[in-house]
Amino acid sequence: MSLGCGMDSTYFRILPELESSIFKFYELDFKSVITAKKSIILHNEILQVMAENKLRLLHCDLRNPTSLEEALKHSEFDFSKTTIFYSECVVNYLRPHE
C-alpha cells in the first residue's frame, strides 16, 4: 500500500495480519511528515477506517528525548504497558552525538 511521497506505510501493511495484537500503534516523525500523512488519510475513506482507534500519528524530533516524551504523554500513551519500539531507518539519519 502506498501513501505517496515515499511515506512509510508500515501500519497499513501489518494491520491485516496483526490487528488483534495491536492495541495502539504510535508513529513518530517530523511535524511536516505527520501533517502530510494525516491529510492523505483524511482524504481516503479506506485509510480512515484502518487508522480509526488504533493509529496515533505524533510529531516530535527524536534527537530531543523531551520532545518524544512530551508527544507520548499528550497522546494517551500508557507508560506502564509492555511496548515494542520499532525503528525503520531513522537511526541511519542520526549522528553519533544525537
CORMOFEN-V939432 format. One record per helix or strand of 3 or more residues. SS is the DSSP state (H for helix, E for strand). FROM is the first residue (numbers start at 0). LEN is the number of residues. Records with the same first field share a line. If there is no record, write none. Layout:
SS: FROM-LEN, FROM-LEN
//
This chain:
H: 9-12, 30-12, 44-7, 64-9, 89-4
E: 24-5, 54-5
//
